[in-house]
Amino acid sequence: MNNELKYLAGKAAKGLVSRREFLGRAGALGVTASVANSMFASATKAASHKKGGHLVQGVGGGESTNTLDPALTASSVPFLNLRLFGDTLLGTDANGQLDMRLAESFEASADAQTWRFKIRKGVEFHNGKTMTPDDVLKTMERHSNDEAKSGANGIMKGIDEMSVDGDNLVLKLTAPSADLPYLIADYHLIVQPNGGMDNPAEGVGTGAYILEADEPGVRHLWKANPNYWNADGGASYDSTEVLVINDATARTAALQSGQVHMINRVDPKVAGLIDRAPGVSIQNVAGRGHYVFIMHADTAPFDNNELRMALKLSINRADMVDKILRGYGSIGNDMPINKAYPLFDASIPQREYDAAKAAEHYKKSGHDGSPIILRVADGAFPGAVDAAALFQESARAAGIPLEIKREPNDGYWSEVWNKQPFCASYWGGRPVQDQMYSTAYLSSADWNDTRFKDPEFDALLNKAKGELDNDKRKALYSKMGMMVRDTGGLICPMFNDFVDAVSDKVQGYESNPNAELMDGFAAMRTHLA
């Protein structure tokens, strides 16, 4: 590092230079944007971390029907609330590595079929109760219960027995699983008093913030937890507010006017303009998130694979990435896995737009020509309505009568997604393929939103869990990906970058490929200048 770069880094550490100014001056010195971003993040992280103040996050993806029950979290605002009030046993960092949360350590038997998680001592719930291994056990049991309708239900299916042994949670699996720690890091598995058996929606956990006001669809107010177990990773602010702003234009205006300090889901169409505006900057990172259209493969007319294939071939993926993502993402392939995943098979052929072949499959399907209803809302993903219109246009060229039904944002995730047979949706992805497939494609998973149910796929998934040879696991995952691609109900035209926008008043912001707003940890890992 030359002297001028050292000088710049020192100013950044003291909060005397904004990210925008740092990147500009570093670029003039020949430093690439990615390297400069990393340098800025390291410098500000190394600085003495200021605490105090009030952080406001303007977030799209909230509804009046939202709940604080971790099991039912399905969109951005509830996800962010979970991060604020709760902790999981393990987490995954920005590099995809595991870190310890409420578990101090873990170990597996030689065959990876029995796992022991040592539970941290001295952790206190917001209600004053000391967390015990039994609370952890009850949490796991609740999310394993079909009646909870948990988003983690699918990943819990492979656990045969759960018990407590002293300070340890012991999990015995139906088959070996090399990736179990990643599954246990699922954000739904927030440890609650008595596992949340009494009142899972009260918002009581072990997290860095304590609930002050809960107004679903409007705002959620949190105050710093003075008794948080992790002094180095607790609340950075005296309080933080999650302000629900579903309209993208209104979110942007709130950031630029100073009403909020950061926003999620920046519309790619305006990201460049925002990044050039004074006082704010765009923070985008590629990851495993994907914008999709989902069909229930067990519901007419989508129970006909010829029709499903016709629809898959009638969408122009390159057009979507160009016009909807504006380059903030990459082309999808009708499977939920991309190169961000370990053991991704890059040799799987890329599906292309082919109106003639789509027309052939549509004819073979025997569909009666009546309108095929695609339900969509602005809140499904940034640009979702425009994406549906592009889909309708390209499908028309294949003779497919796609009709768009626009739904209200409020209630979309409770009344449309996972209930209506054809709709727009998004997935944030998961750290490993096992978790993604177990959550959304296992036949018995509550969040199997395409109703893809294939016993052969389930058997391959279970086999992959226990396969410790990476080459063999990769081959199994490749076959599973092809099955989803060719027979499933997923239309995946694009993988999105997470695109946030942040005020220059916020220091220490680091993009995280796991999810938006620093994987939900912005209120714990940033501070105000």
C-alpha positions in Angstrom: 0.0 0.0 0.0 1.5 3.3 -1.0 1.6 6.3 1.3 -1.4 8.1 -0.3 -3.5 4.9 0.1 -2.4 4.6 3.7 -3.4 8.2 4.3 -6.8 7.6 2.7 -7.3 4.5 4.9 -6.4 6.4 8.0 -9.0 9.1 7.2 -11.6 6.4 6.5 -10.8 4.8 9.9 -11.5 8.1 11.5 -14.7 8.7 9.6 -13.3 11.7 7.8 -13.8 10.5 4.3 -17.0 9.0 2.8 -17.1 5.7 0.9 -17.8 7.5 -2.3 -14.8 9.8 -1.9 -12.5 6.9 -0.9 -13.5 4.9 -4.0 -13.0 7.8 -6.3 -9.6 8.7 -5.0 -8.5 5.1 -4.8 -9.7 4.6 -8.4 -7.6 7.5 -9.5 -4.6 5.7 -8.0 -5.3 2.7 -10.1 -7.1 0.6 -7.5 -10.0 -1.5 -8.7 -13.5 -0.9 -7.3 -13.7 -4.3 -5.6 -10.3 -3.9 -3.9 -11.1 -0.3 -2.9 -14.4 -1.4 -1.4 -12.5 -4.1 0.6 -9.9 -1.6 1.8 -12.6 0.9 2.9 -14.5 -1.8 4.8 -11.4 -3.0 6.6 -10.4 0.6 7.5 -13.8 1.5 8.9 -14.1 -1.8 10.7 -10.7 -1.3 12.3 -11.8 2.0 13.7 -13.1 2.3 17.2 -16.7 1.3 16.8 -19.0 4.1 17.8 -22.2 3.2 19.6 -25.4 5.2 20.1 -27.9 7.1 18.1 -31.0 5.9 16.2 -30.8 3.9 13.0 -33.8 3.9 10.6 -34.0 1.2 7.9 -36.5 1.8 5.1 -37.6 -1.7 4.0 -39.7 -3.0 1.3 -41.4 -6.4 1.9 -43.7 -5.8 4.9 -47.4 -6.4 5.3 -50.2 -5.9 7.8 -50.4 -9.6 8.1 -46.8 -10.0 9.3 -46.0 -11.8 12.5 -42.9 -12.1 14.7 -43.3 -15.9 14.7 -39.9 -17.1 13.3 -41.6 -20.1 11.7 -43.8 -18.0 9.5 -41.1 -15.5 8.3 -41.4 -15.3 4.5 -40.4 -11.7 3.4 -37.9 -9.0 4.1 -39.3 -7.1 7.0 -40.0 -10.2 9.2 -36.6 -11.5 8.3 -35.0 -8.3 9.5 -37.0 -8.4 12.7 -35.7 -11.9 13.4 -32.1 -10.7 13.0 -32.8 -7.9 15.6 -34.5 -9.9 18.4 -33.1 -13.4 17.9 -30.1 -15.6 17.5 -29.5 -19.0 15.9 -27.0 -21.6 17.0 -24.7 -20.9 14.1 -24.4 -18.3 11.4 -22.7 -17.9 8.0 -20.4 -15.0 7.3 -19.9 -13.0 4.1 -17.4 -15.6 2.9 -19.8 -18.5 3.5 -17.9 -19.8 6.5 -19.7 -20.9 9.7 -19.5 -18.8 12.8 -20.6 -19.5 16.4 -23.7 -17.9 17.7 -25.6 -19.6 20.6 -23.5 -22.7 20.1 -19.9 -22.4 21.4 -18.8 -25.4 19.3 -20.0 -28.5 17.5 -18.7 -31.9 16.6 -19.8 -34.8 14.5 -19.4 -38.6 14.7 -17.1 -40.2 12.2 -20.1 -41.1 9.9 -21.5 -37.5 10.2 -24.8 -39.0 11.4 -24.7 -37.8 15.1 -24.0 -34.2 15.9 -23.4 -32.5 19.2 -23.7 -28.7 19.7 -22.3 -27.2 22.9 -24.8 -24.5 24.0 -23.4 -21.2 25.2 -23.9 -20.5 29.0 -25.0 -17.2 30.6 -27.2 -16.1 27.7 -30.4 -14.3 28.8 -33.7 -13.9 27.0 -35.3 -10.5 26.9 -37.8 -11.6 29.6 -34.9 -12.2 32.0 -35.0 -16.0 31.8 -31.6 -17.7 31.3 -31.4 -19.7 28.1 -30.9 -23.5 28.6 -30.2 -26.4 26.2 -33.8 -27.4 26.8 -35.0 -24.1 25.2 -32.9 -25.0 22.2 -34.3 -28.5 22.0 -37.9 -27.2 22.2 -37.1 -24.7 19.5 -35.9 -27.5 17.2 -38.9 -29.6 18.1 -41.4 -26.8 17.3 -39.9 -26.2 13.8 -40.0 -30.0 13.2 -43.7 -30.1 13.9 -45.9 -29.9 10.8 -48.5 -27.8 12.6 -46.0 -24.9 13.0 -45.8 -24.6 9.2 -42.2 -23.5 9.6 -40.0 -22.4 6.7 -37.3 -24.6 8.3 -39.6 -27.7 8.3 -38.0 -29.2 5.2 -34.4 -29.1 6.6 -35.6 -30.7 9.9 -37.0 -33.8 8.1 -33.6 -35.5 8.2 -33.4 -35.4 12.0 -34.4 -38.7 13.6 -33.8 -38.0 17.3 -33.2 -34.8 19.3 -32.1 -34.8 22.9 -30.1 -32.8 25.5 -27.0 -34.2 27.1 -25.6 -31.9 29.7 -24.7 -28.7 27.9 -25.1 -30.2 24.5 -27.9 -30.5 22.0 -27.6 -33.9 20.3 -29.0 -34.5 16.9 -29.2 -38.0 15.4 -29.9 -38.1 11.7 -31.8 -40.6 9.5 -28.7 -40.5 7.2 -25.3 -38.8 7.4 -25.2 -35.1 6.5 -22.0 -33.2 5.9 -23.9 -29.9 5.7 -26.0 -30.1 8.9 -24.3 -27.1 10.6 -25.3 -24.9 7.6 -28.9 -26.2 7.9 -29.0 -25.4 11.6 -27.9 -21.8 10.7 -31.3 -21.3 8.9 -32.7 -17.9 10.0 -36.0 -19.4 11.1 -34.4 -21.3 13.9 -34.3 -18.5 16.4 -34.0 -19.9 19.9 -37.0 -18.8 22.0 -38.0 -19.4 25.6 -39.5 -22.9 25.8 -38.9 -23.1 22.1 -41.7 -20.6 21.4 -44.3 -23.2 22.4 -46.1 -20.7 24.6 -46.2 -17.5 22.4 -43.9 -17.7 19.3 -45.0 -14.2 18.1 -44.2 -12.2 21.2 -40.8 -11.2 19.8 -38.8 -12.5 22.7 -35.4 -13.9 22.0 -31.7 -13.5 22.9 -30.9 -10.9 20.3 -29.2 -7.5 20.3 -32.5 -5.5 20.3 -35.7 -5.7 22.4 -39.1 -5.0 21.0 -40.6 -1.6 21.8 -43.4 -1.2 19.2 -44.8 -3.7 16.8 -47.0 -2.3 14.0 -47.1 -4.8 11.2 -47.1 -3.2 7.8 -46.1 0.2 9.3 -43.0 0.0 11.6 -41.2 -2.0 14.2 -39.2 -0.1 16.9 -36.4 -1.8 18.9 -34.2 -0.7 21.7 -30.7 -1.9 22.6 -30.5 -5.0 24.7 -28.2 -4.1 27.7 -27.7 -7.7 28.6 -26.7 -9.1 25.2 -24.4 -12.0 25.5 -21.9 -10.9 22.8 -20.4 -7.6 23.8 -18.5 -7.3 20.5 -21.5 -8.0 18.3 -24.4 -6.4 20.1 -26.5 -3.3 19.3 -24.5 -0.5 17.7 -27.4 1.9 18.3 -29.5 2.9 21.2 -32.5 2.1 19.1 -33.4 1.1 15.6 -36.6 1.4 13.6 -37.7 -0.8 10.7 -39.9 1.5 8.6 -42.1 -0.4 6.1 -42.0 1.4 2.8 -43.1 -1.0 0.0 -43.2 1.6 -2.8 -39.7 1.7 -4.4 -40.0 5.4 -5.3 -41.0 6.3 -1.8 -38.1 4.3 -0.3 -35.7 6.2 -2.5 -37.2 9.5 -1.6 -37.0 8.7 2.1 -33.3 7.9 1.9 -32.5 11.0 -0.1 -34.4 13.3 2.3 -32.7 11.8 5.3 -35.8 10.1 6.7 -34.1 6.8 6.7 -30.4 5.8 6.7 -30.5 2.8 4.4 -33.0 1.0 2.1 -33.2 -2.4 0.5 -34.5 -3.5 -2.9 -33.3 -0.6 -5.0 -34.9 -0.7 -8.4 -32.0 -1.4 -10.8 -33.6 1.2 -13.2 -32.6 4.0 -10.9 -29.6 2.5 -9.1 -27.1 4.4 -11.2 -28.9 7.7 -10.6 -29.0 7.1 -6.9 -25.3 6.3 -6.8 -24.5 9.7 -8.4 -26.7 11.6 -5.9 -24.9 13.4 -3.0 -24.8 11.8 0.4 -25.8 8.3 -0.6 -24.2 5.3 -2.3 -25.3 2.0 -3.9 -24.2 -1.2 -2.2 -24.7 -4.2 -4.5 -23.4 -7.7 -4.2 -24.0 -10.8 -6.3 -25.2 -13.9 -4.5 -27.7 -16.7 -4.6 -30.9 -14.6 -4.7 -33.2 -15.3 -7.6 -36.4 -13.7 -9.0 -38.8 -16.3 -10.3 -42.2 -17.3 -11.5 -43.6 -20.4 -9.8 -46.1 -22.9 -11.0 -47.9 -25.5 -8.8 -46.9 -28.7 -10.6 -49.9 -30.5 -9.0 -52.6 -28.0 -10.1 -54.2 -27.8 -13.5 -53.2 -26.6 -16.0 -49.6 -26.6 -14.6 -49.8 -30.4 -13.8 -49.0 -30.9 -17.5 -45.2 -30.8 -18.0 -45.6 -30.0 -21.7 -47.3 -26.7 -20.6 -44.7 -26.0 -18.0 -41.9 -26.5 -20.6 -43.7 -24.3 -23.0 -43.8 -21.5 -20.4 -40.1 -22.1 -19.6 -39.1 -21.8 -23.2 -41.2 -18.7 -23.8 -39.4 -16.4 -21.4 -36.5 -14.3 -22.7 -33.9 -14.5 -19.9 -31.3 -12.2 -21.5 -34.0 -9.6 -22.0 -35.0 -9.9 -18.4 -31.4 -9.4 -17.1 -30.9 -6.5 -19.5 -34.2 -4.6 -19.0 -35.2 -5.6 -15.4 -31.9 -6.0 -13.6 -29.9 -3.5 -15.8 -26.9 -5.7 -15.3 -27.3 -6.1 -11.5 -27.5 -9.9 -11.8 -27.1 -12.8 -14.2 -29.2 -15.3 -16.3 -31.0 -18.1 -14.6 -31.6 -21.7 -15.8 -34.9 -22.8 -14.2 -33.1 -24.2 -11.2 -32.4 -22.4 -7.9 -28.6 -23.0 -8.0 -25.9 -20.8 -9.6 -22.1 -20.5 -9.6 -22.3 -18.9 -6.1 -22.9 -22.4 -4.6 -20.3 -24.9 -3.8 -20.4 -28.0 -6.1 -22.2 -26.1 -8.8 -22.1 -27.9 -12.2 -21.3 -25.3 -14.8 -21.7 -27.9 -17.6 -25.5 -28.0 -17.3 -26.8 -26.6 -20.6 -28.2 -23.1 -20.5 -31.9 -22.9 -21.4 -32.5 -20.3 -24.1 -35.6 -18.4 -25.3 -37.2 -20.4 -28.2 -40.6 -19.3 -29.3 -40.9 -22.0 -31.9 -40.1 -24.8 -29.5 -42.4 -23.2 -26.9 -45.2 -23.3 -29.4 -44.6 -27.0 -30.1 -44.8 -27.9 -26.4 -47.8 -25.7 -25.9 -49.6 -27.5 -28.8 -48.6 -30.9 -27.3 -50.0 -29.8 -23.9 -53.5 -29.8 -25.4 -54.3 -26.6 -23.5 -57.7 -25.2 -24.4 -56.4 -21.7 -25.2 -58.0 -20.0 -22.2 -56.0 -17.3 -20.4 -53.2 -18.6 -18.2 -53.3 -16.3 -15.1 -50.0 -15.0 -13.7 -50.4 -13.1 -10.4 -47.9 -10.4 -9.7 -47.3 -7.4 -7.4 -44.7 -4.7 -7.2 -43.6 -6.2 -3.9 -42.8 -9.6 -5.3 -39.4 -8.3 -6.4 -38.1 -5.0 -7.8 -39.4 -4.7 -11.4 -41.8 -7.7 -11.0 -44.7 -6.1 -12.9 -42.4 -5.0 -15.8 -40.9 -8.5 -15.8 -44.4 -10.1 -16.1 -45.2 -7.7 -19.0 -42.0 -8.8 -20.8 -42.9 -12.5 -20.1 -46.4 -11.9 -21.5 -44.9 -10.3 -24.7 -42.4 -13.1 -25.3 -45.1 -15.8 -24.6 -47.4 -14.1 -27.0 -44.9 -14.8 -29.8 -45.2 -18.5 -29.0 -49.0 -18.3 -29.1 -49.3 -18.7 -25.3 -52.2 -16.7 -23.8 -50.6 -15.3 -20.7 -52.7 -12.9 -18.7 -51.3 -10.7 -15.9 -53.4 -10.2 -12.7 -51.9 -7.5 -10.6 -52.3 -8.1 -6.8 -51.9 -5.6 -3.9 -48.6 -5.7 -2.1 -50.3 -6.0 1.3 -51.2 -9.6 1.8 -49.2 -10.9 -1.2 -47.0 -13.2 0.8 -49.8 -14.5 2.9 -52.6 -14.7 0.3 -50.9 -15.2 -3.1 -47.4 -16.8 -2.7 -47.5 -20.5 -1.9 -51.3 -20.4 -2.4 -52.1 -19.3 -5.9 -50.9 -21.8 -8.7 -48.9 -19.3 -10.8 -47.3 -16.1 -9.4 -44.1 -14.1 -9.2 -41.8 -14.6 -6.2 -38.2 -14.4 -5.0 -35.8 -16.5 -3.0 -32.8 -15.1 -1.2 -31.0 -18.5 -1.7 -29.2 -20.5 1.0 -25.5 -21.1 1.7 -25.5 -24.7 0.4 -27.5 -26.8 -2.1 -28.7 -29.2 0.6 -30.4 -26.4 2.4 -32.0 -24.8 -0.7 -33.3 -28.1 -2.0 -34.5 -29.3 1.5 -36.3 -26.0 2.1 -38.1 -25.7 -1.2 -38.0 -28.9 -3.3 -38.3 -31.8 -0.9 -41.8 -33.3 -1.4 -42.7 -32.9 2.3 -41.4 -29.3 2.8 -43.9 -26.7 3.9 -42.2 -24.2 1.6 -42.3 -26.3 -1.5 -43.9 -23.5 -3.4 -43.8 -25.2 -6.8 -45.4 -28.4 -5.4 -42.6 -30.3 -7.0 -42.9 -33.8 -5.6 -40.7 -36.5 -7.0 -39.7 -39.6 -4.9 -36.5 -40.0 -7.0 -35.5 -36.5 -6.2 -36.1 -37.0 -2.5 -34.0 -40.1 -2.6 -31.1 -38.3 -4.4 -31.3 -35.5 -1.9 -31.0 -37.9 1.1 -28.1 -39.7 -0.7 -26.3 -36.4 -1.3 -26.6 -35.5 2.4 -24.6 -38.5 3.4 -22.1 -38.5 0.5 -18.7 -37.2 1.8 -16.9 -37.4 -1.5 -17.4 -34.0 -3.1 -17.1 -35.3 -6.7 -19.9 -37.8 -6.1 -22.0 -35.1 -4.3 -21.5 -32.8 -7.2 -22.8 -35.4 -9.6 -25.9 -36.0 -7.4 -26.6 -32.3 -7.2 -26.2 -32.0 -10.9 -28.8 -34.7 -11.6 -31.2 -33.0 -9.1 -30.7 -29.7 -10.8 -31.6 -31.2 -14.2 -34.7 -32.8 -12.7 -35.9 -29.4 -11.3 -35.0 -27.7 -14.5 -36.8 -30.2 -16.8 -39.8 -31.4 -14.8 -40.3 -28.9 -12.0 -42.5 -25.9 -11.7 -39.8 -23.2 -11.4 -39.2 -20.6 -14.0 -36.0 -18.9 -13.0 -35.0 -16.3 -15.5 -32.5 -14.4 -13.4 -30.3 -14.3 -10.3 -30.4 -10.8 -8.7 -27.7 -8.8 -7.0 -28.8 -7.6 -3.6 -29.0 -3.8 -4.2 -29.1 -1.6 -1.2 -28.6 2.2 -0.9 -26.9 3.7 2.2 -26.5 7.2 3.6 -22.9 8.4 3.9 -23.7 9.0 7.5 -23.5 5.2 8.1 -20.0 3.9 8.6 -18.8 0.3 8.4 -21.3 -1.0 5.8 -20.2 -4.2 4.2 -22.1 -5.9 1.4 -23.0 -9.5 2.2 -24.0 -12.1 -0.4 -26.2 -14.0 2.0 -29.0 -11.4 2.1 -29.8 -7.7 1.8 -28.9 -5.1 4.4 -25.7 -6.9 5.4 -27.6 -10.2 5.8 -29.9 -8.3 8.2 -27.1 -7.4 10.6 -26.6 -3.7 9.7 -27.9 -2.5 13.1 -25.2 -4.6 14.8 -22.3 -4.0 12.5 -22.5 -0.3 11.4 -22.4 3.0 13.2 -23.2 6.6 12.5 -20.4 9.0 11.7 
